[in-house]
Amino acid sequence: MHLSRTVLGLAGALTLALAGCDSDDDDGDGGQAGSAGGSGQSRTNFFVSSDKSPTGNLGGLKGADARCAALAEAVGLGSKTWRAYLSVEADPDNAGGPTHARDRIGSGPWYNANDALIANDLDALHARTGDAELFVDERGQKINGQWGGSPTPNEHDILTGTSPEGRVAAGMTCADWTSDSATLAAQVGHSDGLGPMMNSAVPFNSWHASHPNAGCNDTVPRGGAGRIYCFATD
């Protein structure tokens, strides 16, 4: 009888211990909530596209948005509404008027694929500078640039068509992202916020408005690859 009671007591203690372990595991996954691909709980709502475009013809805003959505879907972020950070001069969905990149991306805050805060709101976003550690792709990988130890080639020129204030840069949108003409150009920003010799002065430090590229026919010269910025609006 005493032996039976002892066995029952040990069994009860083991059950409680196992239940406690399960509870700890449930609580412990909170640290994964912000990681890319994490059970639909990811805070990730910003990334630099991992894919590239050889020209400035992105299929307009709709084509660029679809590109962001497809990349997000591939890493488990497809439930969000994604928009490319691009400005256009004549938007058919805006009565033919301009659409500014800053008006397409929600109000923040924004987090990258490594769950690091990019900015809390639109003013903070446009006041900050590029950073190779923060402006990463949808898998959390850094973009080749001018940062120390970066692989080659340099690909930090990100297409935006946008002014420092986040509004359309007239004549710098590759005909609203529908042209691959060598006579047109696009405004780009530096994802790493650096220029030659790791120069962090204005305008090299701007993530969205550093300089025009060499032409809409080829995104590579001057340090590009036809990447875009993607933001979730919800």
HELIX and SHEET records of a PDB file:
HELIX    1   1 HIS A    2  GLY A   28  1                                  27    
HELIX    2   2 ASP A   29  GLN A   32  5                                   4    
HELIX    3   3 GLY A   60  ALA A   74  1                                  15    
HELIX    4   4 PRO A   92  ASN A   94  5                                   3    
HELIX    5   5 ALA A  101  ASP A  103  5                                   3    
HELIX    6   6 LEU A  122  ALA A  127  1                                   6    
HELIX    7   7 CYS A  174  TRP A  177  1                                   4    
HELIX    8   8 PRO A  196  MET A  198  5                                   3    
SHEET    1   A 3 PHE A  46  VAL A  48  0                                        
SHEET    2   A 3 GLY A 224  ALA A 232 -1                                        
SHEET    3   A 3 TRP A  82  ALA A  84 -1                                        
SHEET    1   B 5 PHE A  46  VAL A  48  0                                        
SHEET    2   B 5 GLY A 224  ALA A 232 -1                                        
SHEET    3   B 5 ASP A 157  LEU A 159  1                                        
SHEET    4   B 5 GLN A 187  HIS A 190 -1                                        
SHEET    5   B 5 HIS A 211  PRO A 212 -1                                        
SHEET    1   C 2 TRP A 110  TYR A 111  0                                        
SHEET    2   C 2 LEU A 117  ALA A 119 -1                                        
END                                                                             
